[in-house]
Amino acid sequence: MLLLQAMNRETFEAYLKKYAEKIEQIRLSAHRLHEQVNQSYGDNLPYGYHLDMVVNGVRDFGHLVCAGEDDVLPLFFGAYYHDSIEDARLTYNDVMKVARGFLSEEQALMATEIVYALTNDKGRTRAERAGEKYYKGIRETPYAPFVKLCDRLANITYSCSGVDSNNRRMKEVYKKEMPHFLQSMNPHSDDIRFLVPQDTVLRLAECLIDDMEREEREGKVWWYEY
């Protein structure tokens, strides 16, 4: 069965209010997890800063992909825990156990699959860690393309907000990767759970506005048709 219609923003926001307490519990749990492994973000910020930025993307654009009420909490759990295997030393079964504490069995499986799909492969380089196998897993997992897009939006937003050499370096890395990134993770499915929303892609483009006019002149308009 194809899922062709997402919920409207008002309905999505109503579910956010309905599940606000549970979402906050998931948030605090994810923050504590990364604190326990002393993980920081950027200029020595707590890693929860990044997790909250990722979830801001889910709040802003989740209505474009969410297929129903039962998927709201797995979507938020997946966003908050997306780095828990890769960075916080959890296993797939660990994540599943945590998810069961907040969600039904079916929801916990969906949430854990999102986390697993977003976990980089073993590799010596950035390209090896995010190769074709990695992107295939994202393309085949409901909501993984969207959560990965929100993760990239958070990272680009942070990189574009700073002025130090690392911010400038990562901005250029993300800009260079963008066409391949969007092409690789988009399954072009009629199922909205796999959607890469155009509005979110355009938000990414806004962060890289300085280069958009030049790329458009050169015919390299990666921010369209994804």
C-alpha positions in Angstrom: 0.0 0.0 0.0 1.4 3.4 -1.0 1.2 6.2 1.5 0.6 9.3 -0.6 -0.7 11.9 1.8 1.0 13.3 4.9 -0.9 15.0 7.8 -1.3 18.7 7.8 0.8 20.9 10.1 -2.0 21.6 12.6 -2.6 17.9 13.1 1.1 17.2 13.5 1.4 20.0 16.1 -1.6 18.7 18.0 0.2 15.3 18.3 3.3 17.1 19.5 1.3 18.7 22.3 -0.4 15.4 23.1 2.9 13.6 23.4 5.0 16.5 24.7 5.8 14.8 28.0 6.9 11.6 26.4 9.0 13.5 23.9 10.7 15.4 26.7 11.5 12.2 28.5 13.1 10.8 25.3 15.1 14.1 25.0 16.4 14.0 28.5 17.3 10.3 28.1 19.3 11.0 24.9 21.1 14.0 26.5 22.1 11.9 29.5 23.4 9.1 27.2 25.8 11.4 25.4 26.9 13.1 28.6 27.8 9.8 30.0 30.4 9.3 27.3 31.6 12.9 27.6 30.7 13.7 24.0 30.6 17.3 23.0 29.7 19.2 19.9 31.4 22.0 18.1 33.1 24.5 20.4 32.8 22.3 23.5 29.0 22.5 23.5 27.1 19.6 25.1 26.1 17.1 22.4 22.5 17.6 23.4 22.8 20.9 21.6 23.1 19.0 18.3 20.4 16.6 19.1 18.0 19.5 19.8 18.9 21.1 16.5 18.1 17.8 14.7 14.8 17.6 16.4 14.0 21.2 15.5 14.0 20.0 11.9 11.6 17.3 12.8 9.3 19.8 14.5 9.5 22.2 11.5 9.0 19.6 8.7 7.8 16.4 10.2 4.2 17.0 9.1 5.5 16.6 5.5 6.5 12.9 6.0 4.6 11.6 9.0 2.0 9.0 7.9 0.0 8.8 11.2 -0.2 9.3 14.9 1.6 6.0 15.7 4.7 7.2 13.9 5.2 10.5 15.7 7.1 9.1 18.7 9.3 6.8 16.7 10.2 9.8 14.5 11.3 11.8 17.5 13.1 8.9 19.2 15.0 8.2 16.0 16.1 11.8 15.8 17.2 12.1 19.4 19.0 8.7 19.4 20.4 8.8 15.8 24.0 8.9 17.0 23.6 6.5 20.0 25.2 3.5 18.3 27.8 5.4 16.4 28.9 7.7 19.2 27.5 6.5 22.6 28.6 2.8 22.5 25.1 1.3 22.3 24.3 -1.8 20.3 21.2 -2.3 18.2 19.7 -4.4 21.0 20.5 -1.7 23.6 18.7 0.9 21.5 15.7 -1.4 21.1 15.6 -1.9 24.9 15.6 1.8 25.6 13.0 2.4 22.9 10.7 -0.2 24.5 10.7 1.9 27.7 9.0 4.7 25.8 7.2 3.1 22.9 5.1 0.1 21.9 6.9 -2.9 20.4 6.1 -1.9 16.8 7.1 1.7 17.4 10.3 0.7 19.2 11.3 -1.4 16.1 10.6 1.4 13.8 12.6 3.9 15.9 15.5 1.5 16.3 15.7 0.8 12.6 16.0 4.6 12.0 18.9 4.7 14.4 20.6 1.7 12.9 20.2 3.1 9.3 21.9 6.4 10.3 24.9 4.6 11.9 28.0 5.0 9.8 29.8 2.0 8.5 33.3 1.1 9.6 35.8 2.9 7.4 39.1 4.7 7.3 37.7 7.8 5.6 34.5 9.9 5.6 33.7 8.5 2.2 34.1 4.9 3.3 32.0 5.4 6.4 29.2 6.8 4.3 29.4 4.7 1.2 26.7 3.0 -1.0 25.8 0.4 1.6 25.2 3.1 4.2 22.9 5.1 1.9 21.1 2.0 0.7 20.2 1.3 4.3 18.8 4.8 4.6 16.8 4.6 1.4 15.2 1.3 2.6 14.2 2.5 6.1 11.1 4.5 6.8 11.8 8.0 8.0 15.6 7.5 7.8 16.0 9.8 4.7 14.1 12.6 6.5 16.0 12.2 9.9 19.3 12.1 8.0 18.3 15.3 6.2 17.5 17.0 9.5 20.8 15.8 10.9 22.6 17.4 7.9 20.5 20.6 8.3 21.6 20.8 11.9 25.3 20.4 11.0 25.2 22.9 8.1 23.3 25.4 10.2 25.9 25.2 12.9 28.8 25.3 10.4 27.4 28.4 8.7 26.8 30.2 12.0 30.5 30.1 13.1 33.6 32.0 11.9 36.5 29.7 13.0 38.5 27.6 10.6 36.7 24.4 11.4 33.3 25.9 10.7 34.5 27.2 7.3 36.1 23.8 6.5 33.0 21.8 7.3 30.8 24.3 5.3 32.9 23.6 2.3 32.8 19.8 2.9 29.0 19.8 3.2 28.6 22.0 0.1 30.8 19.7 -1.9 29.0 16.6 -0.7 25.5 18.0 -1.2 24.6 16.8 -4.7 25.8 13.2 -4.0 24.3 13.3 -0.5 20.8 14.2 -1.8 21.0 11.8 -4.7 22.3 8.9 -2.6 19.7 9.0 0.2 16.6 9.7 -1.8 14.6 6.6 -2.9 12.1 8.7 -5.0 9.4 6.6 -3.4 5.6 7.3 -3.5 5.6 6.3 0.2 5.7 9.6 2.2 7.7 7.9 5.0 10.7 7.9 2.6 10.2 11.5 1.4 13.0 14.0 1.1 10.9 17.2 1.5 11.7 20.0 -0.9 11.1 22.6 1.9 13.8 21.0 4.0 16.3 20.9 1.1 15.6 24.6 0.5 16.3 25.4 4.1 19.7 23.7 3.6 20.3 25.9 0.6 19.5 29.0 2.5 22.5 28.2 4.8 24.8 28.1 1.8 23.2 31.2 0.1 26.6 32.8 -0.8 27.2 30.1 -3.4 23.7 29.6 -4.9 23.8 32.3 -7.6 27.2 31.1 -8.9 26.1 27.5 -9.0 22.8 28.4 -10.7 24.8 30.3 -13.4 26.9 27.2 -13.9 23.8 24.9 -14.1 24.6 23.1 -10.8 21.3 23.7 -9.0 21.4 20.8 -6.6 18.6 22.3 -4.4 15.9 21.5 -7.0 14.1 18.3 -7.7 15.1 16.2 -4.7 
